[in-house]
Amino acid sequence: MKDRQVILIVDDQLSNIELLEAYLLPQGYVIVTATSGEEAVAKLGLNEVDLILLDVMMPGMNGFDLTAWIRQDPEYHGIPIILVTALRDTEHRIKGIEAGCDDFLSKPVDKMELLARSRSLLKVKAYNDLMVNYRNELEAEVIKRTEELNNLTVALKESNTAMRRFVPEQFLKQLGKATIEEVKLGDHTALNMTVMFADIRQFSSLSEKMNPEETFAFINQYLTRLGPPVRNHGGFIDKYIGDGIMALFPSSSEGAVRCAIDMHIRLADFNLYLEGINRHPIQIGIGLHEGCLMLGTIGENERMDGTVISDTVNTASRIEGISKQFGIGVAVSERILLSLDDPCAYHIRFIGKVDVKGRREAVPIFEVYDGDPEPLKRKKDLIKAPFERGVDAFYANNYAKARGFFNATLEELPDDQASCHYIRIMQKFDRS
């Protein structure tokens, strides 16, 4: 509350102003005067007025007009107004009330009545000012708290986004958790999933030609291009293993196979980029297997990690390793092949059987070569039949017949590494 309240006296007669001043100044009020409605408007803009004593009959803007103007202005509409008038008829008082005045004083003004009515309205004004200030403070506090809450929300979203970079949202979903804070050591669940391993061929020799900064930049450029297809096809990246990717596909093997094809297509674009900066193109191998696995958290309370544990994981890793031996881009197990909606929709050839540690029977492996360049894909289509006959002859221990088929495939496609692999094996048999 102000130390001294301000009263604006508006009257076109100086004698009336002086009389009111004489009554009010001894009470400690600050008095501001105006002799017309127009001057009163100007004085309102220069002073924080708490009460207006307003003459009705004035030339130009009269008391009714000024009252109506004040009530329509949001800056001044809360100032109490007492109309000081010699007009006593009901019609003029109703007009004053309709214009928005708060009280009336009749001329000649009685001092005690003036002081009483002024004190009463000034108290109301002071209370209203207090409430307005309190409301403004509350609104400011609400705005402040809202801003703080918004900042916290943004920070929480950023934190969750950052956490999702380390713990995939789908990993939490599979565990039945909404946020990472809910995850506890030992949480686990059994699921049927497709596991993918993808690795860069001969990355060690490649990285030897780079310094650490260049190595990390290269890996991140590579992963930036080959990571998105995993999400696009319904999977999520469980972890990065150096230059390798381990991904899980909860819904179907179909998405995993399409992802592997997409990754090879994107790799071709990445190799064009590498050639543009005078770098050698790279090749990758991808292995896919489907089966039951345990997904959960391991470690200790101070350091946990999400992981999957299963023979399925080991088999997928082994298949990826086999893809290197046979020089093929995408190797999948027979279980993957059987789970596809329409295997004939893909370009597939039987590669052979792979022994996996812990499994009694060898795992049949197939190459999916839809991601190969079109000319190479057509060549593999041509050699598919003799190649698969060569594989069958090999497992029947009919090496002479197998060698004939593989030589035929190499005449059509000299760079077919899978055929070369079998011929090398048979050469070892010959030497032994």
C-alpha positions as CSV (number, residue, x, y, z in Angstrom):
1,M,0.0,0.0,0.0
2,K,1.2,3.5,-0.8
3,D,2.2,5.9,2.0
4,R,-0.2,8.6,0.8
5,Q,-3.3,8.0,-1.4
6,V,-4.0,10.3,-4.4
7,I,-7.3,12.0,-5.0
8,L,-8.1,13.6,-8.3
9,I,-10.5,16.6,-8.1
10,V,-12.2,17.5,-11.4
11,D,-14.3,20.7,-11.5
12,D,-14.4,23.6,-13.9
13,Q,-14.9,26.0,-10.9
14,L,-11.7,26.7,-9.0
15,S,-13.6,27.7,-5.9
16,N,-15.1,24.3,-5.7
17,I,-11.6,22.7,-6.1
18,E,-10.2,24.9,-3.4
19,L,-13.0,24.0,-1.0
20,L,-12.5,20.3,-1.5
21,E,-8.7,20.7,-1.1
22,A,-9.2,22.5,2.1
23,Y,-11.2,19.5,3.5
24,L,-8.9,16.8,2.2
25,L,-5.3,18.1,2.5
26,P,-5.3,18.0,6.3
27,Q,-6.2,14.3,6.1
28,G,-2.8,13.6,4.5
29,Y,-4.1,12.9,0.9
30,V,-2.2,13.9,-2.2
31,I,-4.4,16.2,-4.2
32,V,-4.3,16.4,-8.0
33,T,-6.7,18.8,-9.8
34,A,-8.1,19.3,-13.3
35,T,-10.6,21.9,-14.6
36,S,-12.0,19.8,-17.5
37,G,-12.6,16.2,-18.5
38,E,-9.9,16.4,-21.1
39,E,-7.3,17.6,-18.5
40,A,-8.4,14.9,-16.1
41,V,-7.6,12.3,-18.8
42,A,-4.1,13.7,-19.1
43,K,-3.7,13.8,-15.3
44,L,-4.7,10.1,-15.0
45,G,-1.9,9.2,-17.3
46,L,0.6,11.0,-15.1
47,N,-0.5,9.9,-11.6
48,E,-1.6,6.8,-9.8
49,V,-5.0,8.0,-8.7
50,D,-6.9,6.2,-5.9
51,L,-10.2,8.2,-6.0
52,I,-11.8,10.7,-8.3
53,L,-14.1,13.5,-7.1
54,L,-15.9,14.5,-10.3
55,D,-18.1,17.5,-11.1
56,V,-21.0,16.6,-13.4
57,M,-21.7,19.8,-15.2
58,M,-18.6,20.8,-17.1
59,P,-18.2,22.1,-20.7
60,G,-16.8,19.6,-23.2
61,M,-16.5,16.2,-21.6
62,N,-18.9,16.3,-18.7
63,G,-18.9,14.1,-15.6
64,F,-21.0,11.4,-17.1
65,D,-18.9,11.2,-20.2
66,L,-15.6,11.0,-18.3
67,T,-17.0,8.3,-16.0
68,A,-18.1,6.2,-18.9
69,W,-14.6,6.7,-20.6
70,I,-12.8,5.7,-17.4
71,R,-14.9,2.5,-16.9
72,Q,-14.1,1.4,-20.5
73,D,-10.4,1.9,-20.1
74,P,-8.8,-1.3,-18.6
75,E,-6.0,0.7,-16.9
76,Y,-8.3,3.0,-15.0
77,H,-11.6,1.2,-14.7
78,G,-11.0,0.2,-11.1
79,I,-10.7,3.7,-9.7
80,P,-13.6,4.7,-7.5
81,I,-15.6,7.8,-8.7
82,I,-17.8,10.1,-6.6
83,L,-20.0,12.4,-8.6
84,V,-20.2,15.8,-7.0
85,T,-23.3,17.5,-8.3
86,A,-26.1,19.9,-7.6
87,L,-28.4,17.7,-9.6
88,R,-30.7,15.9,-7.2
89,D,-33.3,14.4,-9.4
90,T,-33.5,10.6,-9.7
91,E,-32.9,10.7,-13.5
92,H,-29.5,12.2,-13.3
93,R,-28.5,9.8,-10.5
94,I,-29.5,6.8,-12.5
95,K,-27.5,8.2,-15.4
96,G,-24.5,8.5,-13.2
97,I,-24.9,4.9,-12.0
98,E,-25.3,3.6,-15.5
99,A,-22.1,5.5,-16.5
100,G,-20.3,3.7,-13.7
101,C,-19.9,6.0,-10.7
102,D,-19.6,4.5,-7.2
103,D,-21.2,7.3,-5.1
104,F,-22.7,10.8,-5.1
105,L,-22.1,14.0,-3.1
106,S,-24.5,16.8,-3.3
107,K,-23.5,20.4,-3.5
108,P,-22.9,22.2,-1.2
109,V,-20.5,19.5,0.0
110,D,-20.7,18.6,3.7
111,K,-17.2,18.1,5.0
112,M,-18.0,15.1,7.3
113,E,-19.9,13.3,4.5
114,L,-17.1,14.0,2.1
115,L,-14.5,12.5,4.4
116,A,-16.6,9.5,5.3
117,R,-17.5,8.6,1.7
118,S,-13.9,9.2,0.6
119,R,-12.5,7.0,3.3
120,S,-14.9,4.2,2.6
121,L,-14.1,4.1,-1.2
122,L,-10.3,4.5,-0.5
123,K,-10.5,1.5,1.7
124,V,-12.2,-0.5,-1.0
125,K,-9.6,0.7,-3.5
126,A,-6.8,-0.2,-1.2
127,Y,-8.3,-3.7,-0.7
128,N,-8.9,-4.1,-4.4
129,D,-5.3,-3.1,-5.2
130,L,-4.1,-5.6,-2.6
131,M,-6.1,-8.3,-4.2
132,V,-4.9,-7.3,-7.7
133,N,-1.3,-7.4,-6.5
134,Y,-1.9,-10.7,-4.8
135,R,-3.5,-12.1,-8.0
136,N,-0.7,-10.8,-10.1
137,E,1.9,-12.4,-7.8
138,L,0.0,-15.6,-7.9
139,E,-0.2,-15.4,-11.7
140,A,3.5,-14.7,-11.8
141,E,4.2,-17.6,-9.5
142,V,2.0,-19.9,-11.7
143,I,3.8,-18.7,-14.8
144,K,7.1,-19.3,-13.1
145,R,6.1,-22.7,-11.8
146,T,4.6,-23.6,-15.2
147,E,7.9,-22.6,-16.9
148,E,9.9,-24.6,-14.4
149,L,7.6,-27.6,-15.0
150,N,7.9,-27.2,-18.7
151,N,11.7,-27.0,-18.3
152,L,11.6,-30.2,-16.2
153,T,9.4,-31.8,-18.8
154,V,11.8,-30.9,-21.5
155,A,14.7,-32.1,-19.4
156,L,12.9,-35.3,-18.7
157,K,12.1,-35.9,-22.4
158,E,15.8,-35.1,-23.2
159,S,16.9,-37.5,-20.5
160,N,14.5,-40.2,-21.7
161,T,15.7,-39.6,-25.3
162,A,19.3,-39.9,-24.1
163,M,18.5,-43.1,-22.1
164,R,16.8,-44.6,-25.2
165,R,20.0,-44.2,-27.0
166,F,21.6,-46.6,-24.5
167,V,18.5,-48.7,-23.6
168,P,16.1,-49.2,-26.5
169,E,12.5,-48.4,-25.8
170,Q,11.6,-51.8,-27.3
171,F,13.9,-53.5,-24.8
172,L,11.9,-51.9,-22.0
173,K,8.6,-52.8,-23.7
174,Q,9.6,-56.5,-23.9
175,L,10.3,-56.4,-20.2
176,G,7.0,-54.8,-19.5
177,K,8.6,-51.6,-18.3
178,A,7.5,-48.0,-19.1
179,T,10.7,-46.3,-18.1
180,I,14.3,-47.3,-17.3
181,E,13.7,-46.3,-13.7
182,E,11.4,-49.3,-13.3
183,V,14.1,-51.8,-14.5
184,K,15.6,-53.9,-11.7
185,L,18.5,-56.3,-11.7
186,G,17.4,-59.7,-12.8
187,D,14.3,-58.7,-14.7
188,H,13.8,-61.1,-17.5
189,T,11.4,-62.6,-19.9
190,A,11.3,-65.5,-22.4
191,L,10.5,-64.6,-26.0
192,N,10.7,-65.9,-29.5
193,M,12.7,-63.5,-31.6
194,T,14.9,-63.2,-34.7
195,V,18.6,-62.3,-33.9
196,M,20.7,-60.4,-36.3
197,F,24.5,-60.0,-36.3
198,A,26.1,-57.7,-38.9
199,D,29.8,-57.1,-39.1
200,I,32.3,-55.3,-41.4
201,R,34.6,-57.6,-43.4
202,Q,38.3,-57.2,-42.5
203,F,37.7,-54.1,-40.3
204,S,40.9,-54.7,-38.3
205,S,43.1,-54.2,-41.4
206,L,41.0,-51.2,-42.4
207,S,41.3,-49.5,-39.0
208,E,45.1,-49.9,-39.0
209,K,45.2,-47.3,-41.7
210,M,43.3,-44.7,-39.6
211,N,44.0,-42.8,-36.4
212,P,41.5,-43.2,-33.5
213,E,39.6,-40.1,-34.4
214,E,39.2,-41.3,-38.0
215,T,38.2,-44.7,-36.9
216,F,35.4,-43.5,-34.7
217,A,34.2,-41.1,-37.3
218,F,34.1,-43.9,-39.9
219,I,32.2,-46.3,-37.6
220,N,29.7,-43.6,-36.8
221,Q,29.2,-42.7,-40.4
222,Y,28.6,-46.4,-41.2
223,L,26.2,-47.0,-38.3
224,T,24.3,-43.8,-39.0
225,R,23.4,-45.3,-42.4
226,L,22.9,-48.9,-41.5
227,G,21.2,-48.4,-38.1
228,P,17.9,-46.9,-39.3
229,P,16.8,-50.0,-41.4
230,V,16.7,-52.0,-38.2
231,R,14.0,-49.7,-36.7
232,N,12.3,-49.3,-40.1
233,H,11.7,-53.0,-40.2
234,G,10.4,-53.5,-36.7
235,G,13.6,-54.3,-34.9
236,F,15.9,-52.6,-32.4
237,I,19.6,-52.6,-31.9
238,D,20.5,-54.5,-28.7
239,K,24.1,-53.5,-28.7
240,Y,27.1,-52.4,-30.8
241,I,30.1,-54.7,-30.7
242,G,32.9,-52.6,-32.1
243,D,32.0,-52.2,-35.8
244,G,29.3,-54.9,-35.4
245,I,25.6,-54.7,-34.8
246,M,23.5,-57.1,-32.8
247,A,19.8,-56.5,-33.4
248,L,16.6,-58.1,-32.3
249,F,13.3,-58.5,-34.2
250,P,10.4,-59.3,-31.9
251,S,7.6,-59.5,-34.4
252,S,8.7,-61.7,-37.3
253,S,11.6,-63.0,-39.3
254,E,10.2,-61.3,-42.4
255,G,11.2,-57.9,-41.1
256,A,14.7,-59.1,-40.2
257,V,15.3,-60.4,-43.8
258,R,14.0,-57.3,-45.4
259,C,16.2,-55.3,-43.0
260,A,19.3,-57.3,-44.1
261,I,18.4,-56.6,-47.8
262,D,17.9,-52.9,-47.1
263,M,21.2,-52.7,-45.2
264,H,23.1,-54.0,-48.3
265,I,21.3,-51.6,-50.5
266,R,22.3,-48.7,-48.2
267,L,25.8,-50.1,-48.0
268,A,26.1,-49.6,-51.8
269,D,25.3,-45.9,-51.4
270,F,27.8,-45.7,-48.5
271,N,30.5,-47.2,-50.7
272,L,29.8,-44.6,-53.4
273,Y,30.4,-42.0,-50.7
274,L,33.6,-43.7,-49.6
275,E,34.9,-43.7,-53.2
276,G,34.1,-40.0,-53.4
277,I,36.5,-39.4,-50.5
278,N,39.2,-41.8,-51.8
279,R,38.4,-44.6,-49.4
280,H,38.1,-48.3,-50.3
281,P,34.6,-49.7,-50.3
282,I,33.7,-52.1,-47.6
283,Q,31.7,-55.4,-47.4
284,I,29.5,-56.6,-44.6
285,G,28.3,-60.0,-43.5
286,I,24.9,-60.6,-41.9
287,G,23.7,-63.7,-40.0
288,L,20.1,-64.3,-39.0
289,H,18.5,-67.0,-36.8
290,E,15.2,-67.3,-35.1
291,G,14.3,-69.0,-31.8
292,C,13.5,-68.7,-28.1
293,L,15.7,-66.5,-26.0
294,M,15.9,-65.0,-22.5
295,L,15.9,-61.2,-22.5
296,G,16.8,-59.4,-19.3
297,T,19.3,-57.5,-17.1
298,I,22.6,-58.8,-15.8
299,G,25.4,-57.2,-13.7
300,E,25.1,-55.6,-10.3
301,N,23.0,-52.9,-8.7
302,E,25.6,-50.2,-9.5
303,R,26.1,-51.4,-13.1
304,M,23.5,-53.2,-15.1
305,D,23.2,-54.1,-18.7
306,G,20.5,-55.4,-20.9
307,T,21.3,-58.5,-22.8
308,V,19.9,-61.7,-24.4
309,I,21.0,-65.2,-23.5
310,S,20.2,-68.2,-25.7
311,D,21.6,-70.8,-28.0
312,T,19.7,-68.7,-30.7
313,V,22.1,-65.8,-30.1
314,N,25.1,-68.1,-30.4
315,T,23.8,-69.7,-33.6
316,A,23.1,-66.3,-35.2
317,S,26.6,-65.2,-34.4
318,R,28.0,-68.4,-35.9
319,I,25.9,-67.9,-39.0
320,E,27.3,-64.4,-39.4
321,G,30.8,-65.8,-39.1
322,I,30.0,-68.4,-41.8
323,S,28.9,-65.7,-44.1
324,K,32.5,-64.5,-44.1
325,Q,33.8,-67.9,-45.0
326,F,31.5,-68.3,-47.9
327,G,31.8,-64.6,-49.0
328,I,28.1,-63.9,-49.0
329,G,26.3,-60.9,-47.8
330,V,23.3,-62.4,-45.9
331,A,23.2,-65.8,-44.4
332,V,20.0,-67.2,-42.8
333,S,19.1,-70.4,-41.0
334,E,16.5,-72.8,-42.2
335,R,14.2,-71.7,-39.4
336,I,14.3,-68.2,-40.9
337,L,13.5,-69.6,-44.3
338,L,10.6,-71.6,-43.0
339,S,9.1,-68.7,-41.1
340,L,8.9,-66.4,-44.2
341,D,5.4,-65.8,-45.7
342,D,6.6,-66.6,-49.2
343,P,10.2,-67.7,-49.5
344,C,9.8,-67.8,-53.3
345,A,9.5,-64.0,-53.2
346,Y,13.2,-63.8,-52.4
347,H,16.4,-64.7,-54.2
348,I,17.7,-67.6,-52.1
349,R,20.2,-70.4,-52.6
350,F,21.2,-73.3,-50.3
351,I,24.8,-72.7,-49.0
352,G,25.4,-75.7,-46.8
353,K,25.3,-77.0,-43.3
354,V,27.1,-75.5,-40.3
355,D,28.1,-77.1,-37.1
356,V,27.2,-75.0,-34.1
357,K,28.7,-75.7,-30.6
358,G,26.1,-77.2,-28.3
359,R,23.9,-78.4,-31.1
360,R,23.7,-82.1,-32.2
361,E,22.7,-81.5,-35.7
362,A,24.3,-79.2,-38.3
363,V,22.2,-76.1,-39.2
364,P,21.2,-75.7,-42.8
365,I,22.3,-72.2,-44.1
366,F,20.9,-70.2,-47.0
367,E,22.0,-67.1,-48.8
368,V,19.5,-64.3,-49.4
369,Y,21.0,-62.2,-52.2
370,D,18.2,-59.7,-53.0
371,G,20.5,-56.9,-51.8
372,D,23.2,-57.7,-54.4
373,P,23.7,-55.5,-57.4
374,E,21.3,-56.4,-60.2
375,P,24.0,-58.0,-62.6
376,L,25.4,-60.1,-59.7
377,K,21.9,-61.2,-58.7
378,R,21.1,-62.4,-62.3
379,K,24.4,-64.3,-62.3
380,K,23.6,-66.0,-59.0
381,D,20.1,-66.9,-60.4
382,L,21.9,-68.7,-63.3
383,I,24.3,-70.7,-61.2
384,K,21.8,-71.5,-58.4
385,A,20.8,-74.9,-59.7
386,P,24.3,-76.2,-60.4
387,F,25.7,-74.7,-57.2
388,E,23.0,-76.4,-55.0
389,R,23.7,-79.7,-56.9
390,G,27.3,-79.3,-56.1
391,V,26.5,-78.7,-52.4
392,D,24.3,-81.8,-52.3
393,A,27.1,-83.9,-54.0
394,F,29.6,-82.5,-51.5
395,Y,27.5,-83.7,-48.5
396,A,27.1,-87.0,-50.2
397,N,30.9,-87.3,-50.3
398,N,30.8,-87.4,-54.1
399,Y,33.6,-84.8,-54.4
400,A,34.4,-85.4,-58.1
401,K,30.8,-84.7,-59.0
402,A,30.7,-81.7,-56.6
403,R,33.9,-80.3,-58.2
404,G,32.3,-80.5,-61.6
405,F,29.3,-78.5,-60.5
406,F,31.4,-75.9,-58.7
407,N,33.7,-75.5,-61.7
408,A,30.6,-74.9,-63.9
409,T,29.4,-72.2,-61.6
410,L,32.8,-70.5,-61.6
411,E,32.8,-70.5,-65.4
412,E,29.6,-68.4,-65.2
413,L,30.6,-66.4,-62.1
414,P,34.4,-66.6,-61.4
415,D,34.1,-64.5,-58.3
416,D,31.6,-66.7,-56.5
417,Q,33.3,-67.1,-53.2
418,A,30.9,-69.9,-52.0
419,S,32.0,-72.2,-54.9
420,C,35.6,-71.3,-54.3
421,H,35.2,-72.2,-50.6
422,Y,34.0,-75.7,-51.4
423,I,36.8,-76.2,-53.9
424,R,39.4,-75.2,-51.3
425,I,37.9,-77.7,-48.8
426,M,38.1,-80.5,-51.3
427,Q,41.7,-79.6,-52.2
428,K,42.5,-80.0,-48.5
429,F,40.8,-83.4,-48.6
430,D,42.9,-84.4,-51.6
431,R,46.1,-83.4,-49.9
432,S,45.2,-85.3,-46.8
